[in-house]
Structures are given as structure tokens and as C-alpha cells.
Amino acid sequence: IRINSRLDVRSQFPAIENWHYLDSAATAQKPQAVIDAITNAYACDYATVHRGVYQRSSEMTVRYEAARAAAATLIGGAPNELIFTRGATEAINLVARTLPKNGRNRVLVSQLEHHSNIVPWQLAGFEVDAVPLTSDGQIDLDAAEVMLTEEHRIVGFAHVSNVLGSILDAKRAADIAHSKGALLLIDGCQAVPRVNVNIGNIGADFYAFSGHKLYGPTGIGCLWGRSDLLQQMPPWQGGGAMIDEVRFERSTFLNPPARFEAGTPHIVGAVGLHAAIDWVQNLSLDAIHAHEAALVAEARDALRRVDGVTIYGPEDSAGIVSFNVNGVHPHDTATILDDAGVAVRAGHHCAQPLMRVLGVQATARASFAAHSDTSDIEALVRGIEQVKRVFA
Ligand code: PMP
């Protein structure tokens, strides 16, 4: 069955001409509108922010702050609660390093988390407990309810798994966390490009995401945090742009978000991210979600028709399908697919604990974006048939 509400934006992506790019979960390709915004920002409008008294700098400051407002609005937050970071990794590290423990030394994550939602907590001196998964690869929230104690300061869950595409019932996760006085941090890296997110409806306390997975540039990401929590968190990096007054004996600091943005920020990154947000909102996240859901259903059906392929994760995953060709290492699968002009990721996907749970060393992963279409799935399946011929 062909679903006619498919998006048709492939021609807006100059870098994927004649290429079946199925690695958008690693990083998204950029539409021309984003490339143009970045180029023009450097070619015509470039100047620093927050400091210059000349007009170009004030204009760039307005655009930098407009990007912050757009990023906050995208997930239903307020601009003063939105901190620009290098990416989701830095966003989670910021929370792990600065959130007062209040006598609670444990963090509850899940077995499907990306390393960036495990290691920062360990480095910050938290004990990490991991909620198991249901048989189809969702975070088992019944188990989370049982495991959560008053020793847990925070619950950290991926909104969408980067390996299985599983979508979290984020509102229920928030209710569970709050029932024991814990906070909820959501790693929204894979959700923000694929799901319409509203942190108010969820009741989240922190939400982290990366610009480069949202069709924007690398090197910029966002941490949204409840403003009363951000107020309680001390700075973690010192330097320019985050201070109120500096003396050799002692310095004082600005309020959030500036308190957490030491140094000259990624100015053009913010401009590019804003263009990406505009691009996504113009299509609508509901349309992108529906488009990717249809492709996932189509891909899972097509892979099921190929003998000797194991598919992981739930049926209704968000834009991401992990699989293995039985008896073939996924690196070999990905290499042969590459020869056929199909780019998939192979490896542990920065989720080694999840690989242990699945009982594999690695998987191959096909992930979709707004520009993906049926031709990508057809090429994937032809490539897998070739893998099977090579390894027969
Ligand atoms: N969490 C998830 C679920 C991810 O997929 C990724 C990126 N693969 C990250 C966190 C880390 O994002 P970044 O590398 O952009 O900081």
C-alpha cells in the first residue's frame, strides 16, 4: 500500500544526489535552506554577539537570541530556559556536573541508553541503575516504577532509541520520576527530528538535543531546563559572557542561560539551527513523523520478506530500524551496501549495554529522514540480497 501523504523534499538536499543515505540517526543531511543560511551568515552578516556596540554585532545578537527562542518554542519551552551547548552530549554533561545531588546519589537510566546518557553520570559520581526493556525493545516503565527509590536524584531516558527507534511514553516516565521526588531528563536527540515534542505536556525537568540531527549544523545543541532548577545550578565553565563582575578575590555570574554559555558561542551554528527549525516546522513534525512511520513499516515488511534477516525493535519505531543478516558481521553488510550506494551504520551505535541485552556485538541500522523514500528501501533490499550472495 502506498501512503499518499509522503513528503517530497529530496531535491532540496544537494549532498544526497544519487546516494541512498540511510544514516540520518547518526547525523542528518542539510537542506539547501540551511546551507544558504550558514553561507550568508558568514558571507554577509558575520560579527560577534553580545559585545559589539556597532550595528552588525547588535543585529547578530538579535539573530542569536531569536535562534534561542525558536529552539525553545520548538519543544514548548521559554527562551530563558534554553541553553546552547555543543550538542546533546554536552547538555547531559552539564546537568550531571552541576545539578546539586541533594543527598541522592543514584541515577535511573534504561538499558537502551546512548553512552552519553550513562558515562556523564558515572563521571559526576552517581551510581547508575538501568531499567530493563520489554521483549519488543521498549523501556519497561512498570519495572522503572518498581526500581525507583528515594535515593534516585534523576531519571534519564531516551525519548526515541537511536538503535531500536522505540518511542518512550514520556509523560508516564515523568509521573513515575516525580512520584519518588526524582527529576526526569529526556535525551531527545532522536525524537526532536521525528516527533512533535512538548515538554509542558510531558512534565519533563530537562530535555537535551543536538542540532546536527535536526538538519542543522554540527557543534550546536540545546539543553532545556526548568528555570527554578537552572537557577540552583552553579556555572561549570568559566570565562567571558557568563560573568556579572570579576575580581581577583571572587567573581559573580549572570543568570541562566548566559551563566552556562562561557566564551564566544557558536554564532553561525545558532543561525543555521534556526533555519533548520524553520525548515522542519514548515513541513510540520507531524508530517515528518507520518512520513518516517510509513517508511519504517515498509522497510520492516521488505526486510521480513528476505530470508535470514533478523529485525530488532518495536513495529512502530520512529524512523530507525536495526537488523542483522544472519551469520554476517554488520560491518561486512555495511561495506557491501556501501558498494551498492547505500549508507547504513554498523556497530554498537554508542549503546554497548544494549548490544549485550540483544545478545549481539553489533547491528546494522537503517534510519530515515524527511528526504527518504521507497527507492532507498528498494536499494537496501537489493544490497542485502547481494550480501547474501557474497556470503552464501
Ligand atoms: N543520545 C542519542 C539517543 C543519540 O542518538 C546521540 C547521537 N548519536 C547522542 C545522544 C549524542 O549526541 P551528540 O553526539 O550530537 O552530542
Boltz pocket constraint, residues with backbone or C-beta under 6 A from the ligand:
constraints:
  - pocket:
      binder: B
      contacts: [[A, 25], [A, 26], [A, 86], [A, 87], [A, 88], [A, 89], [A, 90], [A, 114], [A, 116], [A, 117], [A, 158], [A, 160], [A, 161], [A, 162], [A, 187], [A, 189], [A, 190], [A, 210], [A, 221], [A, 349], [A, 350]]
      max_distance: 6.0
